[in-house]
Structure formats: structure tokens, C-alpha cells
Amino acid sequence: MKKGCPYGTHRVISPEGVLPQPADKIDNTMEIYDNEVLIDVKTLNIDSASFTEIVKRVLNKKPSEVTTQEEMDKIGDKMKEIVANAGKHKNPWTGSGGMLLGTVEEIGPNYVGDLKVGDKIATLVSLSLTPLRIDEIIEMRPAIDQVDIKGKAILFQSGIYGIIPDDMPEKTALSALDVAGAPAQAAKLCQLNQKVLVIGGGGKSGLLCLYEAKKRVGVNGLVVCAAGSQKSEDRARSLDLANEYFHMDATDAVGMYNKAMELTNGELFDVVINCVSIENTEMASILSCKDDGTVYFFSMATSFTKAALGAEGVGKDVNMIIGNGYTKGHAAVTLQCLREHEGLRKLFEEMYA
């Protein structure tokens, strides 16, 4: 059996010398190396920004507007084309991927870890670096970015994962774990008595962030949900996840700034968390944050250039964190959110199970 690099560099085809994520093409043959894990894939949970962009490019629609089998087949064809070209599901426009749910089928003899054949896992590394083969698309749920397939995938030695728990439906757990970095980072960033704004607060990651933020800032803090529509605002409001709610186009930077000034009596927010899956929301986040505050860009639609140069252009001295989807203990934190908040768990089960 061939010896593999812990970081998967042995799978890179082009360009040479890079890691699997930035690579243009990787080897997705499913004969494992000595330190790899072979996964029988059941469901792909495509990154929201990625799926939104694919649907836009293929159909010029939003995922929630996809209704016919013909439309889903066109999306599926594009997904299979991406994997055929790259050996992985790395969106050619956003560069992002998603994650998967599957069952451990084979483990290399030199793999170090606690996994066993038969374990149901969700990979917590991006599909943009995961060797993947799609044999057949079984079912697509466009509104929640999930696609059931027949296929295989490879987990590298360095790849992190979460065991699917027994106390909730596996697709509920998958949907939550897909955004596990967001609420876990919110738990780290938000502190007692702070003012926190979650942009995109009515979406999957936003709801979890609101819950963690409200828990961390305490009764004297302020948590505000900025949703993208009345429907998503009402969703968050019904769960009592924030102190204030409103909905607004997140690309309206000046409008967001004025609302932030109004809600904080001109002080602006200590922490701004951006969970929006569309482009050009960087400045709404930056302008809403006070000097020396923190902006956490969880969204994969974020442009580093727009954020960096935009903050410079308006003279904002804010700490900006790129949305690393991993922080220690993130899977446990996220699943615990669903266990602690009955309404949040019920919503996830209704929407994603």
C-alpha cells in the first residue's frame, strides 16, 4: 500500500507543490493510501455561497426558487462536471466546497485515530480539498443546499470529522456541523455586556451565532439580528434569540451603519458577525463595528481585498477575522446549541431532517 502525506499532498495533480485545497486538480481514485480513510458518501452539504453561485450560473435563480426535476438535473450536471474536472467539489467561482455525511468503509493501516469501519461521520474539512467521486445523484434539496448521492470520498490523516450523534437525526446534525465554526467562534468572541450584531441572523449559521452571542453577553449585553428578509427576521424572532431584530439588504452599507448607530446610541457594535452568503457585504459589517472592535467574516462570499481596502478607505481600525471553519471543540459547541435550545433544535429538524 502506498504511503501518504498527512496533509494529502500525494493526491495533488496540478499545480505541483501545493496543498489539496488550492490545487486545481487532485487524484480522486478511491484506492486508499496507508494513512487515509475511505468513506461511502450519503449526502453532500454544499457550502451556501457555493450552492447559491452554482444555481445562479446554471439557472439565474436562487436555490429556494428551484422546483422542477429538470432544473435539479442541470444543477447536478454542473456538480458532476466540477468533480470530474477537479477531483473534488471546489466551486470554480467561490473557491468553497461544503462537507459530507457518510459511513467509514476502509481505514489505512497507518491511519492514527479512533475511527472504526461502520462509523457514521460528517467530515469537518471542506469538499474543496476532499477527493470525491460522484457515481449518481439520488435526491436534491436546493432550499437547504443538500444533495444525496452514491459516491466515495477520502479523508486525509489531518482531516477532522464529527461522529454523528445518536440523539438527533443525522441530517439535522449534518446541517449544524456544516457551520460549526460560526457558533463556536461566536462563543469565543462574545463577552459579557458587549453589543453584538449578527448580519444574516435568520439563516442557519446566523441563528446559531445569535444563540451563542446572547448566552455570552448576559442580560446587560445587546444582541441584534440583521436578517435578509421579513421571513428570516420572523424566524429568529420566534425563537427569542436576540434583543432587537430588523431586516435589510446587507449590501446597503450606509443603511446598515445608520441602523447600527440608532440601535447603539451612536456607540456601534463591539462584535459584528457576518453570516451572509452573497457578495459585497463587507462594508456593512465594517461600518457597523466600533474602532478596536471585531468583525468576524464567516461567509465564504467575503472578499479579503474589499474588506481590507474598504476598512482602510473609511479609516476604520477594526480587527477582522476571516471565517476559519475550524476552532477547537466546534462540533461539540454546535451540537450542544441544539440540545440546549428546544425551539432551535425543532426548527433544524423541520428544515433539515
C-alpha positions as CSV (number, residue, x, y, z in Angstrom):
1,M,0.0,0.0,0.0
2,K,1.3,3.4,-1.0
3,K,2.5,5.8,1.8
4,G,0.6,9.1,2.0
5,C,1.4,12.6,3.3
6,P,-0.8,13.6,6.4
7,Y,-1.9,16.7,4.5
8,G,-2.8,14.9,1.3
9,T,-0.2,16.4,-0.9
10,H,0.3,13.0,-2.5
11,R,-3.1,13.5,-4.2
12,V,-2.3,16.8,-5.9
13,I,-2.0,16.6,-9.7
14,S,-1.7,20.3,-10.5
15,P,-0.1,22.6,-9.9
16,E,2.8,20.8,-8.2
17,G,3.9,21.8,-4.7
18,V,0.6,23.0,-3.4
19,L,-1.8,21.6,-0.8
20,P,-5.1,19.9,-1.9
21,Q,-7.3,22.9,-1.2
22,P,-5.6,25.5,-3.6
23,A,-4.9,22.7,-6.1
24,D,-6.7,22.9,-9.4
25,K,-6.9,19.1,-9.8
26,I,-6.4,16.2,-7.4
27,D,-6.4,12.5,-7.7
28,N,-9.8,11.1,-6.8
29,T,-9.2,7.4,-7.4
30,M,-10.6,5.5,-4.4
31,E,-7.8,3.2,-3.7
32,I,-6.6,4.4,-0.4
33,Y,-3.1,5.2,0.8
34,D,-1.8,3.8,4.0
35,N,-3.0,6.8,6.2
36,E,-6.3,7.5,4.5
37,V,-9.9,6.7,5.3
38,L,-12.4,5.7,2.6
39,I,-15.9,7.0,3.1
40,D,-19.1,5.7,1.5
41,V,-20.9,9.0,0.9
42,K,-24.6,9.5,1.5
43,T,-25.1,13.3,1.5
44,L,-23.2,16.4,0.3
45,N,-24.0,19.6,2.2
46,I,-22.7,22.2,-0.2
47,D,-21.5,25.5,1.2
48,S,-24.2,28.1,1.0
49,A,-22.2,30.6,-1.0
50,S,-21.1,27.8,-3.4
51,F,-24.6,26.4,-4.0
52,T,-26.1,29.9,-4.4
53,E,-23.5,30.7,-7.1
54,I,-23.9,27.4,-8.9
55,V,-27.7,27.9,-9.1
56,K,-27.2,31.5,-10.3
57,R,-24.7,30.4,-13.0
58,V,-26.8,27.5,-14.2
59,L,-30.3,28.8,-13.9
60,N,-30.1,32.5,-12.9
61,K,-32.2,31.8,-9.9
62,K,-31.9,31.5,-6.1
63,P,-31.8,27.9,-4.6
64,S,-35.2,28.5,-3.0
65,E,-36.7,29.1,-6.4
66,V,-35.6,25.7,-7.9
67,T,-38.6,23.5,-8.1
68,T,-38.5,21.2,-11.1
69,Q,-36.6,18.0,-11.7
70,E,-35.2,19.4,-14.9
71,E,-33.7,22.3,-13.0
72,M,-32.2,20.0,-10.4
73,D,-30.7,17.8,-13.1
74,K,-29.0,20.8,-14.6
75,I,-27.5,21.7,-11.2
76,G,-26.5,18.1,-10.7
77,D,-24.8,18.0,-14.1
78,K,-22.8,21.1,-13.1
79,M,-21.8,19.5,-9.8
80,K,-20.6,16.3,-11.6
81,E,-18.7,18.4,-14.1
82,I,-16.9,20.3,-11.3
83,V,-15.9,17.0,-9.6
84,A,-14.8,15.4,-13.0
85,N,-12.6,18.4,-13.7
86,A,-11.1,18.9,-10.3
87,G,-11.4,15.6,-8.5
88,K,-13.2,17.4,-5.7
89,H,-16.2,19.7,-5.3
90,K,-14.4,23.1,-5.4
91,N,-16.7,25.8,-6.8
92,P,-14.7,27.5,-9.6
93,W,-16.2,30.9,-8.8
94,T,-16.3,31.0,-5.0
95,G,-13.4,28.5,-4.3
96,S,-15.5,27.0,-1.5
97,G,-16.9,23.5,-1.1
98,G,-19.0,22.2,1.8
99,M,-18.9,18.9,3.7
100,L,-20.3,15.4,3.6
101,L,-22.1,12.7,5.5
102,G,-21.1,9.1,5.1
103,T,-20.0,5.8,6.6
104,V,-16.4,4.7,7.1
105,E,-15.8,1.9,4.6
106,E,-12.0,1.3,4.9
107,I,-9.1,2.6,7.1
108,G,-5.5,2.6,6.1
109,P,-3.2,0.5,8.4
110,N,-1.1,3.6,9.3
111,Y,-4.0,5.9,10.0
112,V,-3.9,7.3,13.5
113,G,-7.2,7.9,15.2
114,D,-10.3,6.4,16.8
115,L,-12.4,5.8,13.7
116,K,-13.8,2.3,13.1
117,V,-15.3,0.8,9.9
118,G,-19.1,1.4,10.1
119,D,-18.9,4.8,11.9
120,K,-21.2,7.4,10.6
121,I,-19.3,10.7,10.3
122,A,-19.6,14.2,9.0
123,T,-16.3,15.5,7.6
124,L,-15.4,18.8,9.1
125,V,-13.0,19.7,6.3
126,S,-14.0,21.4,3.1
127,L,-15.2,19.5,0.0
128,S,-12.8,21.9,-1.8
129,L,-9.9,19.7,-0.7
130,T,-11.6,16.3,-0.3
131,P,-11.1,13.7,-3.1
132,L,-14.6,12.9,-4.2
133,R,-16.3,10.7,-6.7
134,I,-20.0,11.1,-7.6
135,D,-21.5,8.0,-9.2
136,E,-25.1,9.1,-9.1
137,I,-27.2,11.9,-7.7
138,I,-30.2,10.5,-5.8
139,E,-32.0,13.5,-4.5
140,M,-31.5,17.2,-4.2
141,R,-32.9,19.6,-1.6
142,P,-32.0,23.0,-3.1
143,A,-33.5,25.2,-0.4
144,I,-31.1,23.7,2.2
145,D,-28.1,23.1,-0.1
146,Q,-28.1,19.3,0.4
147,V,-27.6,16.6,-2.2
148,D,-27.9,12.9,-1.6
149,I,-25.6,10.8,-3.8
150,K,-24.0,7.5,-4.4
151,G,-20.3,8.0,-4.3
152,K,-17.0,7.8,-2.4
153,A,-14.6,10.2,-0.7
154,I,-11.2,10.3,1.0
155,L,-10.4,11.7,4.4
156,F,-6.7,12.5,5.0
157,Q,-4.8,11.9,8.2
158,S,-5.1,15.6,9.0
159,G,-8.8,15.7,8.2
160,I,-11.1,16.5,11.1
161,Y,-14.6,14.9,11.5
162,G,-17.6,14.6,13.8
163,I,-19.3,11.3,14.8
164,I,-23.0,11.6,14.1
165,P,-24.7,11.6,17.5
166,D,-27.5,9.1,18.4
167,D,-29.8,11.8,19.9
168,M,-30.8,13.7,16.7
169,P,-31.5,12.9,13.1
170,E,-28.3,12.6,11.1
171,K,-29.2,15.3,8.5
172,T,-30.0,17.7,11.3
173,A,-26.6,17.1,12.8
174,L,-25.0,17.4,9.3
175,S,-26.7,20.8,8.7
176,A,-25.5,22.1,12.1
177,L,-22.0,20.7,11.7
178,D,-21.7,22.3,8.3
179,V,-21.5,25.7,10.0
180,A,-19.9,24.6,13.3
181,G,-17.1,27.2,13.1
182,A,-19.6,30.0,13.3
183,P,-21.3,29.5,16.7
184,A,-18.0,28.2,18.2
185,Q,-16.2,31.4,17.1
186,A,-19.1,33.4,18.4
187,A,-18.7,31.7,21.8
188,K,-15.0,32.7,21.8
189,L,-15.5,36.3,20.6
190,C,-18.6,37.5,22.5
191,Q,-18.1,38.6,26.1
192,L,-20.2,39.8,29.0
193,N,-22.0,43.1,28.4
194,Q,-20.9,43.5,24.8
195,K,-23.0,44.7,21.9
196,V,-23.2,42.2,19.1
197,L,-24.6,42.4,15.6
198,V,-25.2,39.2,13.5
199,I,-25.7,40.0,9.8
200,G,-27.6,37.2,8.2
201,G,-29.0,36.3,11.6
202,G,-32.1,34.5,10.2
203,G,-30.0,31.8,8.4
204,K,-28.6,28.6,9.6
205,S,-25.2,29.8,10.9
206,G,-26.8,33.2,12.0
207,L,-29.3,31.5,14.2
208,L,-26.7,29.5,16.0
209,C,-24.5,32.6,16.4
210,L,-27.3,34.6,17.9
211,Y,-27.9,31.9,20.4
212,E,-24.3,31.7,21.5
213,A,-23.9,35.5,21.5
214,K,-26.9,36.1,23.7
215,K,-25.7,33.4,26.1
216,R,-22.3,35.0,26.3
217,V,-23.1,38.8,26.6
218,G,-25.6,38.3,29.5
219,V,-28.6,40.3,30.5
220,N,-26.8,43.7,30.2
221,G,-25.4,43.0,26.7
222,L,-27.2,43.6,23.4
223,V,-27.6,41.1,20.6
224,V,-29.1,42.3,17.3
225,C,-30.3,40.2,14.4
226,A,-30.0,41.8,11.0
227,A,-31.9,39.4,8.7
228,G,-32.2,39.5,4.9
229,S,-36.0,39.3,4.7
230,Q,-39.1,39.6,6.9
231,K,-39.4,35.8,6.8
232,S,-36.0,35.2,8.2
233,E,-36.4,38.0,10.7
234,D,-39.6,36.4,11.9
235,R,-37.9,33.0,12.2
236,A,-35.2,34.4,14.5
237,R,-37.8,36.4,16.5
238,S,-40.0,33.4,17.1
239,L,-37.1,31.7,18.8
240,D,-36.2,34.7,21.0
241,L,-32.6,34.6,20.0
242,A,-31.8,38.4,20.1
243,N,-32.8,41.6,21.8
244,E,-33.5,43.5,18.6
245,Y,-34.5,42.5,15.1
246,F,-34.7,44.1,11.7
247,H,-34.3,43.1,8.1
248,M,-32.2,45.0,5.4
249,D,-30.2,44.4,2.3
250,A,-26.7,43.7,3.6
251,T,-25.1,45.3,0.6
252,D,-26.5,48.6,1.8
253,A,-23.5,49.7,3.9
254,V,-24.7,53.2,4.7
255,G,-28.2,51.9,5.6
256,M,-26.7,49.3,7.9
257,Y,-24.4,51.9,9.5
258,N,-27.3,54.2,10.2
259,K,-29.3,51.4,11.8
260,A,-26.3,50.4,13.9
261,M,-25.9,53.9,15.1
262,E,-29.6,54.1,16.0
263,L,-29.6,50.8,17.9
264,T,-26.4,51.5,19.9
265,N,-27.0,55.2,20.6
266,G,-24.0,56.0,18.4
267,E,-21.6,53.6,20.0
268,L,-21.7,51.0,17.3
269,F,-21.0,47.3,18.0
270,D,-18.2,45.5,19.8
271,V,-18.6,42.4,17.6
272,V,-20.1,42.1,14.2
273,I,-20.6,38.6,12.8
274,N,-21.2,38.3,9.0
275,C,-23.1,35.1,8.0
276,V,-24.4,36.3,4.6
277,S,-23.9,34.2,1.6
278,I,-23.9,37.0,-1.0
279,E,-21.1,39.3,-2.2
280,N,-20.5,42.9,-1.3
281,T,-21.5,42.8,2.4
282,E,-18.0,43.6,3.8
283,M,-18.6,47.4,4.3
284,A,-21.9,47.0,6.0
285,S,-20.1,44.8,8.6
286,I,-17.1,47.2,9.0
287,L,-19.1,50.4,9.3
288,S,-21.3,48.8,12.0
289,C,-18.3,48.0,14.2
290,K,-16.7,50.4,16.6
291,D,-13.0,51.2,16.4
292,D,-11.0,48.4,18.1
293,G,-14.0,46.1,17.7
294,T,-14.0,42.8,15.9
295,V,-15.6,41.8,12.6
296,Y,-15.9,38.0,12.0
297,F,-16.5,37.2,8.4
298,F,-17.9,33.7,8.4
299,S,-19.3,34.0,4.9
300,M,-17.4,32.4,2.1
301,A,-18.6,35.2,-0.2
302,T,-16.3,37.6,1.6
303,S,-13.6,39.3,-0.4
304,F,-10.4,39.9,1.6
305,T,-9.4,42.7,-0.8
306,K,-12.8,44.5,-0.4
307,A,-12.6,44.1,3.4
308,A,-9.0,45.3,3.8
309,L,-9.1,48.2,1.4
310,G,-12.6,49.1,2.4
311,A,-11.7,49.4,6.0
312,E,-8.6,51.5,5.1
313,G,-10.7,53.7,2.9
314,V,-13.1,54.7,5.6
315,G,-10.5,54.9,8.4
316,K,-11.8,52.0,10.4
317,D,-9.4,50.4,12.9
318,V,-11.2,47.1,13.4
319,N,-9.9,43.6,13.9
320,M,-11.1,41.4,11.1
321,I,-11.2,37.6,11.3
322,I,-11.5,35.5,8.2
323,G,-14.1,32.8,8.7
324,N,-11.9,29.8,9.7
325,G,-14.5,27.0,9.8
326,Y,-12.5,25.3,12.5
327,T,-11.9,26.1,16.1
328,K,-11.2,23.7,18.9
329,G,-14.3,22.0,20.1
330,H,-16.5,23.5,17.4
331,A,-18.5,20.3,16.7
332,A,-19.4,19.9,20.4
333,V,-20.3,23.5,20.9
334,T,-22.6,23.5,17.9
335,L,-24.5,20.3,18.7
336,Q,-24.9,21.5,22.2
337,C,-26.7,24.6,20.9
338,L,-29.4,22.3,19.5
339,R,-29.6,20.3,22.7
340,E,-29.9,23.4,24.9
341,H,-32.5,25.3,22.8
342,E,-35.6,23.2,22.1
343,G,-37.0,25.7,19.6
344,L,-33.8,25.9,17.6
345,R,-33.5,22.1,17.5
346,K,-37.1,21.8,16.4
347,L,-36.5,24.3,13.6
348,F,-33.4,22.5,12.4
349,E,-35.3,19.2,12.4
350,E,-38.2,20.6,10.5
351,M,-35.9,22.3,7.9
352,Y,-33.1,19.8,7.5
353,A,-34.0,16.4,8.9
